[in-house]
Amino acid sequence: MRSATRAVASTFGVLAGLAGVEHGIGEILQGNVAPEGIEIKSWPDSELFAILKGEPAMTVVPNLLVTGVLAIIVSLAVLVWAAAFVQRKNGGLVLILLSIMALPVGGGFGPPLLGTIAGIAGTKIDTPLAWWRTHLSLGARRFLAAVWPWSFAVCLVAWLLMFPGSLIIWYLFPETDPNLMFGLILIAFGSLLATVVLAFAHDSQRQPISR
């Protein structure tokens, strides 16, 4: 059976890459202009992104066009690595580094954090998870293994509701309370952390016991 930990790392690493690319597109569309400071907005003039407050980001590059290009390049690297290479030796660490690299070049704040969490999960792919077998009973591990697919599904839905779901909700119902976004962010990150923990417990239950 495929590693639950790898499924988490790959899926949410890909989502982080896609979100970073979207940031980069918004920055490119602003043109060959200098940002007003380190803190920028990827979509400052878009009503569609108003619920996300224009999507804040940061850049150390003194040009929004170049910032957007770099954001897309690094974010595509995050996406490809998460999809195809995160299971390799040190693959999780590479995903973490790529995600951090997206932060100062306009990749947003959420995508690098999401990619970093996915990378942390990736560092545990195919590694001994003896702690779980030592501290959890067989019954508890079996229960968590059974719960993991449901947690993964709920987490994925939460992230899709946050983006692009929140944009669709805002477009269809412009009177929606902007605080909804804050709640979705909390649910998305909270469910992700729970899913990572459950993935570790799931994989530990599948591993053979060393003698």
Phi, psi and omega per residue, in radians:
M1 nan 2.461 -3.115
R2 -1.102 2.530 3.133
S3 -1.084 2.229 3.060
A4 -1.129 -0.635 3.140
T5 -1.108 -0.726 3.105
R6 -1.145 -0.673 3.128
A7 -1.045 -0.735 3.119
V8 -1.146 -0.859 -3.098
A9 -1.071 -0.778 -3.105
S10 -1.202 -0.850 -3.068
T11 -1.082 -0.858 -3.050
F12 -1.436 -0.375 2.968
G13 -1.164 -0.717 3.079
V14 -1.102 -0.760 3.106
L15 -1.066 -0.673 3.098
A16 -1.092 -0.744 3.120
G17 -1.109 -0.770 3.127
L18 -1.083 -0.737 3.132
A19 -1.133 -0.655 3.103
G20 -1.155 -0.688 3.084
V21 -1.054 -0.745 3.127
E22 -1.065 -0.700 3.050
H23 -1.027 -0.828 -3.103
G24 -1.058 -0.667 3.120
I25 -1.070 -0.777 3.125
G26 -1.077 -0.654 -3.140
E27 -1.243 -0.684 3.093
I28 -1.082 -0.709 -3.107
L29 -1.159 -0.293 3.079
Q30 -1.341 -0.258 2.988
G31 1.633 -3.035 -3.071
N32 -1.459 1.205 -3.091
V33 -2.266 2.784 3.120
A34 -1.521 2.425 3.065
P35 -1.221 2.759 3.137
E36 -1.325 -0.307 3.130
G37 -3.044 -2.936 3.139
I38 -1.179 -0.697 3.124
E39 -1.429 2.254 -3.120
I40 -2.301 3.056 2.991
K41 -2.147 2.319 -3.098
S42 -1.266 -0.580 -3.121
W43 -2.325 1.180 -3.009
P44 -1.210 -0.472 -3.037
D45 -1.910 0.172 -3.096
S46 -1.653 2.127 3.086
E47 -1.131 -0.527 -3.133
L48 -1.084 -0.593 -3.100
F49 -1.689 0.211 -3.124
A50 -1.098 -0.631 3.139
I51 -1.137 -0.384 3.080
L52 -1.710 0.223 3.130
K53 0.995 0.664 3.110
G54 1.352 0.086 -3.104
E55 1.022 1.457 3.120
P56 -1.072 2.592 3.077
A57 -2.693 -3.085 3.060
M58 -2.425 2.749 3.085
T59 -2.635 2.514 3.021
V60 -1.810 0.065 -3.137
V61 -1.673 2.227 -3.058
P62 -1.409 0.635 -3.139
N63 -2.761 2.181 -3.059
L64 -1.254 -0.581 3.106
L65 -1.112 -0.820 3.127
V66 -1.156 -0.675 3.098
T67 -1.002 -0.814 -3.133
G68 -1.109 -0.702 3.116
V69 -1.102 -0.789 3.134
L70 -1.136 -0.678 3.120
A71 -1.063 -0.735 3.141
I72 -1.179 -0.755 -3.136
I73 -1.065 -0.866 -3.108
V74 -1.172 -0.689 -3.124
S75 -1.178 -0.635 3.054
L76 -1.135 -0.627 3.078
A77 -1.118 -0.710 3.070
V78 -1.042 -0.822 -3.105
L79 -1.064 -0.887 -3.086
V80 -1.131 -0.744 -3.123
W81 -1.115 -0.768 -3.138
A82 -1.111 -0.661 -3.083
A83 -1.295 -0.631 -2.942
A84 -2.099 -0.382 -2.951
F85 -2.235 -0.031 -3.034
V86 -1.117 -0.401 -3.115
Q87 -1.377 -0.138 -3.111
R88 -1.294 2.926 3.105
K89 -1.016 2.257 -3.096
N90 1.108 0.277 3.136
G91 -1.097 -0.658 3.102
G92 -1.129 -0.697 3.119
L93 -1.129 -0.711 3.105
V94 -1.092 -0.716 3.112
L95 -1.094 -0.695 3.085
I96 -1.078 -0.820 -3.127
L97 -1.096 -0.754 3.116
L98 -1.100 -0.705 3.134
S99 -1.121 -0.733 3.116
I100 -1.139 -0.640 3.128
M101 -1.100 -0.504 -3.136
A102 -1.231 -0.413 -3.058
L103 -1.080 -0.905 -3.066
P104 -1.426 0.047 3.141
V105 -2.109 0.562 2.994
G106 1.521 0.232 -3.128
G107 -1.386 0.133 3.139
G108 1.505 -3.090 3.100
F109 -1.791 -0.738 -3.139
G110 -1.152 -0.840 -3.116
P111 -1.015 -0.784 3.089
P112 -1.089 -0.632 3.108
L113 -1.183 -0.748 3.101
L114 -1.067 -0.793 3.128
G115 -1.124 -0.623 3.123
T116 -1.158 -0.757 3.100
I117 -1.096 -0.723 3.092
A118 -1.085 -0.689 3.113
G119 -1.141 -0.683 3.093
I120 -1.064 -0.744 3.058
A121 -1.070 -0.693 -3.114
G122 -1.096 -0.460 3.129
T123 -1.197 -0.239 -3.109
K124 -1.816 0.094 3.125
I125 -1.146 2.238 3.089
D126 1.002 0.541 3.050
T127 -1.896 2.690 3.091
P128 -1.055 2.305 -3.141
L129 -2.046 0.918 -3.025
A130 -1.106 -0.529 -3.105
W131 -0.974 -0.723 -3.086
W132 -1.156 -0.701 3.130
R133 -1.227 -0.507 -3.131
T134 -1.322 -0.664 -3.008
H135 -1.777 -0.176 3.127
L136 -2.114 2.467 3.106
S137 -1.251 2.864 3.115
L138 -1.049 -0.705 3.131
G139 -1.094 -0.732 3.135
A140 -1.132 -0.727 3.139
R141 -1.157 -0.666 3.094
R142 -1.139 -0.688 3.114
F143 -1.109 -0.825 -3.135
L144 -1.122 -0.637 3.099
A145 -1.096 -0.639 3.128
A146 -1.285 -0.556 -3.109
V147 -1.346 -0.504 -3.007
W148 -0.924 -0.833 -3.116
P149 -1.026 -0.631 3.118
W150 -1.205 -0.710 3.107
S151 -1.103 -0.739 3.120
F152 -1.059 -0.780 -3.132
A153 -1.114 -0.778 3.131
V154 -1.106 -0.727 3.141
C155 -1.100 -0.776 -3.139
L156 -1.098 -0.739 3.101
V157 -1.089 -0.710 -3.141
A158 -1.066 -0.740 3.137
W159 -1.204 -0.666 3.119
L160 -1.232 -0.548 3.047
L161 -1.169 -0.634 3.132
M162 -1.223 -0.783 3.108
F163 -2.664 2.079 0.224
P164 -1.639 0.112 -3.054
G165 -0.961 -0.728 -3.102
S166 -1.105 -0.607 3.116
L167 -1.170 -0.697 3.129
I168 -1.158 -0.755 3.117
I169 -1.054 -0.792 -3.120
W170 -1.113 -0.685 -3.128
Y171 -1.170 -0.739 -3.102
L172 -1.379 -0.582 -3.094
F173 -2.277 1.365 -3.047
P174 -1.096 -0.258 3.125
E175 -1.519 0.089 -3.131
T176 -1.041 2.407 3.128
D177 -1.102 2.133 3.126
P178 -1.027 -0.379 3.110
N179 -1.133 -0.271 3.072
L180 -1.008 -0.637 -3.115
M181 -1.117 -0.715 3.133
F182 -1.090 -0.718 3.106
G183 -1.134 -0.717 3.115
L184 -1.119 -0.662 3.120
I185 -1.093 -0.789 3.130
L186 -1.084 -0.769 3.140
I187 -1.129 -0.739 -3.088
A188 -1.114 -0.852 -3.122
F189 -1.248 -0.653 3.110
G190 -1.112 -0.765 3.130
S191 -1.195 -0.537 3.105
L192 -1.156 -0.802 3.128
L193 -1.074 -0.723 3.112
A194 -1.116 -0.681 -3.122
T195 -1.185 -0.646 3.085
V196 -1.084 -0.816 3.136
V197 -1.071 -0.773 3.129
L198 -1.139 -0.588 3.102
A199 -1.124 -0.720 3.095
F200 -1.072 -0.803 -3.140
A201 -1.112 -0.695 3.124
H202 -1.055 -0.849 -3.083
D203 -1.226 -0.563 3.110
S204 -1.145 -0.578 -3.138
Q205 -1.240 -0.423 -3.119
R206 -1.547 -0.293 -3.066
Q207 -1.338 2.538 3.056
P208 -1.194 2.578 3.129
I209 -1.408 2.190 3.131
S210 -1.287 2.478 3.131
R211 -2.125 nan nan
